[in-house]
Amino acid sequence: MNTPYPIYIGNDIFPQLEKEIAAENYTQVIVLADENTYRDCYPFLVSYLPKHQVIPILAGEKHKTLSTCEKIWALLSELAVDRKALIINLGGGVVGDLGGFVAAVYKRGIAFMQVPTTLLAMCDASVGGKVGIDFLAAKNQLGLFSMPKAVYICPKFLNTLPQREWISGFAEVIKHYLIADYLGWKKLKTLSLNEIEVESLIRHAVNIKATIVAQDMNEQHIRKSLNFGHTIGHAIESYFLGFDGEKVLHGEAVAIGMICESHISFQKGLLTEKELIEISSYIRTHFRHHSIPFFTYSHIFDLMLQDKKNQNYLILGVLLKGIGQVKINEIISFENFVESMNYYQKK
């Protein structure tokens, strides 16, 4: 794969991690994990690690904040962690994003490795060198580009996931097919989830993302295509994070976003009605429906104004130009958004 760092995929990759850590002679090794990955995944990894310190954090997107970073930086300072240390981020997208951000900022940057434990993180979040945290209710509002030393993707960790989390990650898999692989999409639609070979699915998604990122590391043009479904999806996810009730998971929000942004593609004549129905029907088959009342639309649209792709107070989204191709920097109006949300609400 065309990346500035190695990506290892397989259930027998941790001896390579052990070898790589030993070769670098790090002064300290820190493992960052949430309570779930510490319980379910750390036991598979621990025997391959040298002497190390574990820093546990609370699980969930609501903890991907500056406050959590401050606590970790304080612990790193108490442990006298220096610039020759290594942080291993063992977890899903939250742990990887936050841990990478912590490492990139601490002492102007220390080494980190990504060991993703969710389908979402394996197929998307751990690859590409984006790290960051949420701020003032906006997703990934603070962040930077910082490359890991390596990514170790172990599919057997998926056995620890609740079904809802697995399906959430599947949204990013669908996204990669829709933006870059028409023939693969046609095949994917014919398979039940039980028929899909998971490691092949991961390799496919990683290869597409790595290929796109290699062309545009700092997201100036084509890398924006990877945000399909996210302009609206991130805003919906952020909106529901503000409530105490059941949350909309990242992948669930992206699934909604893909239906809505496909509908906007249809509105603009970029996607046929047949293609729109094909996409929305497939996504609706695999993802639960979330009721989003009309009175929330203006608030969600306001959150869309915080999207990092925007310019000159215009919301610039990623739309499909047929299945397998995209158009970036497409203006999304409030009217476009409302029509697409109304379409999603029709079960």
VEXKOL-142288 format. One record per residue (C-alpha): x, y, z. Coordinates in steps of 0.05 Angstrom, whole numbers, always signed. Layout:
BEGIN
       c1       c2       c3
        X        Y        Z
...
//
This chain:
BEGIN
       c1       c2       c3
       +0       +0       +0
      +24      +69      -18
      +31     +100      +52
      +90     +133      +87
      +84      +81     +143
      +70       +6     +143
       -1      -23     +151
       -4      -94     +175
      -69     -134     +169
      -80     -203     +197
      -91     -243     +261
      -17     -260     +269
      +14     -190     +264
      +34     -176     +335
     +102     -211     +332
     +118     -157     +280
      +96     -103     +328
     +140     -133     +382
     +199     -133     +334
     +187      -62     +311
     +183      -35     +382
     +248      -70     +401
     +284      -43     +340
     +268      +29     +357
     +293      +25     +430
     +238      +71     +457
     +251     +101     +526
     +180      +86     +548
     +119      +52     +519
      +49      +77     +537
      -15      +41     +519
      -77      +84     +513
     -142      +44     +518
     -214      +55     +539
     -248      +11     +590
     -275      -35     +536
     -211      -46     +497
     -171      -53     +561
     -218     -110     +582
     -229     -144     +514
     -167     -130     +471
     -108     -112     +515
     -101     -186     +539
      -86     -206     +466
      -32     -153     +460
       +3     -151     +527
      +50     -210     +518
      +81     -176     +457
      +97     -112     +493
     +159      -92     +532
     +152      -60     +600
      +98       -8     +592
      +47      +36     +626
      -28      +34     +611
      -69      +98     +611
     -144      +83     +613
     -196     +132     +588
     -272     +131     +587
     -304     +102     +525
     -348     +143     +478
     -348     +203     +432
     -369     +249     +489
     -300     +239     +519
     -261     +259     +456
     -248     +327     +486
     -193     +375     +506
     -208     +358     +579
     -190     +285     +567
     -126     +306     +531
     -106     +350     +589
     -113     +291     +637
      -70     +247     +593
      -17     +301     +583
      -15     +311     +658
       -3     +236     +668
      +51     +235     +614
      +86     +292     +650
      +81     +257     +717
     +112     +195     +685
     +168     +239     +656
     +152     +213     +587
     +203     +242     +538
     +206     +252     +463
     +235     +183     +450
     +173     +149     +479
     +118     +112     +441
      +43     +114     +451
       +2      +54     +426
      -71      +73     +414
     -112      +10     +427
     -184      +24     +409
     -235      +49     +360
     -239     +116     +325
     -243     +157     +389
     -181     +126     +420
     -142     +131     +354
     -162     +203     +340
     -152     +227     +410
      -88     +187     +424
      -57     +210     +359
      -74     +282     +376
      -44     +274     +446
      +20     +245     +417
      +26     +296     +362
      +21     +355     +410
      +59     +329     +470
     +130     +357     +469
     +117     +377     +396
     +107     +306     +376
     +124     +236     +400
     +116     +170     +362
      +50     +133     +362
      +22      +69     +332
      -51      +54     +316
      -80      -13     +337
     -154       -6     +316
     -205      -51     +349
     -270      -32     +312
     -290      -42     +239
     -297      +33     +232
     -227      +46     +257
     -197      -11     +217
     -228      +10     +151
     -223      +85     +159
     -202     +123     +222
     -134      +90     +233
     -110     +103     +162
      -90     +171     +134
      -56     +208     +191
     -115     +251     +213
     -118     +261     +288
     -162     +306     +328
     -215     +319     +380
     -285     +350     +384
     -293     +421     +408
     -354     +464     +423
     -401     +410     +397
     -365     +406     +330
     -335     +340     +307
     -258     +339     +300
     -255     +415     +305
     -185     +413     +334
     -135     +370     +298
      -76     +362     +252
      -43     +314     +204
       +6     +269     +239
      +29     +201     +213
      +34     +140     +258
      +96      +97     +259
      +53      +39     +238
      -18      +12     +237
      -33      -59     +262
     -102      -85     +242
     -122     -150     +276
     -191     -173     +250
     -202     -220     +309
     -214     -159     +353
     -280     -152     +316
     -305     -212     +355
     -308     -168     +417
     -355     -118     +384
     -430     -113     +397
     -469     -122     +332
     -491      -49     +332
     -419      -25     +333
     -400      -73     +277
     -456      -47     +233
     -436      +24     +250
     -367      +11     +221
     -398      -20     +159
     -421      +50     +138
     -349      +70     +123
     -342       +6      +81
     -403      +25      +40
     -375      +95      +32
     -311      +71       +0
     -349      +30      -52
     -396      +87      -69
     -341     +138      -81
     -291      +94     -117
     -312      +24     -137
     -375      +16     -180
     -362      -58     -197
     -346      -74     -124
     -411      -40     -103
     -451      -83     -151
     -420     -146     -121
     -428     -122      -49
     -503     -113      -59
     -511     -187      -75
     -479     -211      -10
     -509     -219      +58
     -466     -196     +116
     -452     -268     +134
     -423     -281      +65
     -373     -224      +68
     -301     -244      +84
     -282     -192     +135
     -207     -188     +124
     -218     -178      +49
     -268     -124      +65
     -217      -88     +109
     -162      -94      +57
     -208      -66       +3
     -227       -5      +45
     -156       +8      +69
     -129       +3       -2
     -180      +54      -29
     -167     +103      +28
      -91      +96      +24
      -92     +106      -51
     -133     +170      -44
      -93     +197      +14
      -28     +185      -23
      -51     +234      -77
      -72     +288      -28
      -43     +281      +41
      -67     +348      +68
     -138     +345      +40
     -134     +401      -11
     -173     +365      -66
     -187     +291      -78
     -181     +269       -5
     -244     +309       +8
     -281     +253      -28
     -271     +210      +34
     -319     +257      +70
     -379     +233      +30
     -437     +226      +80
     -399     +264     +133
     -421     +336     +121
     -491     +319     +143
     -471     +258     +183
     -422     +294     +229
     -474     +348     +243
     -527     +296     +261
     -478     +259     +306
     -458     +324     +341
     -531     +344     +351
     -548     +279     +386
     -485     +282     +429
     -518     +341     +464
     -573     +298     +494
     -575     +247     +550
     -616     +197     +511
     -593     +143     +463
     -537     +168     +418
     -531     +161     +343
     -465     +124     +331
     -416     +153     +281
     -429     +102     +228
     -504     +108     +237
     -499     +184     +228
     -455     +174     +166
     -507     +125     +138
     -560     +179     +145
     -512     +228     +114
     -500     +183      +54
     -574     +176      +41
     -583     +252      +47
     -523     +270       +5
     -543     +219      -47
     -611     +253      -49
     -577     +321      -58
     -536     +290     -114
     -603     +270     -145
     -631     +340     -134
     -572     +369     -173
     -579     +319     -230
     -515     +282     -213
     -548     +217     -193
     -608     +182     -226
     -670     +165     -186
     -655      +91     -197
     -585      +99     -167
     -613     +139     -108
     -664      +85      -93
     -610      +31     -100
     -565      +67      -50
     -618      +87       +1
     -652      +18       -1
     -586      -17      +13
     -568      +29      +71
     -639      +25     +101
     -634      -50      +99
     -573      -51     +144
     -582      +10     +189
     -635      +27     +240
     -679      +87     +226
     -670     +147     +272
     -728     +196     +277
     -703     +267     +268
     -758     +319     +280
     -767     +376     +231
     -755     +428     +286
     -683     +403     +294
     -664     +417     +221
     -641     +488     +231
     -598     +469     +290
     -566     +411     +251
     -555     +457     +191
     -520     +507     +238
     -473     +451     +259
     -459     +437     +185
     -431     +508     +181
     -373     +484     +224
     -351     +432     +172
     -278     +440     +155
     -289     +437      +80
     -331     +500      +81
     -307     +566      +50
     -336     +637      +49
     -394     +616      +94
     -417     +565      +42
     -427     +492      +59
     -386     +452      +10
     -402     +378       +9
     -382     +316      -29
     -435     +290      -77
     -438     +228     -121
     -431     +236     -196
     -461     +168     -208
     -441     +109     -165
     -365     +103     -160
     -349     +176     -175
     -353     +241     -136
     -357     +316     -143
     -323     +356      -87
     -336     +427      -64
     -410     +424      -83
     -453     +477      -49
     -507     +449       -3
     -563     +499      +12
     -612     +496      +69
     -666     +478      +19
     -623     +420       -8
     -613     +396      +64
     -687     +400      +83
     -709     +362      +21
     -657     +308      +34
     -677     +301     +108
     -750     +296      +88
     -731     +240      +40
     -693     +204      +95
     -752     +210     +142
     -797     +172      +93
     -785     +101     +117
//
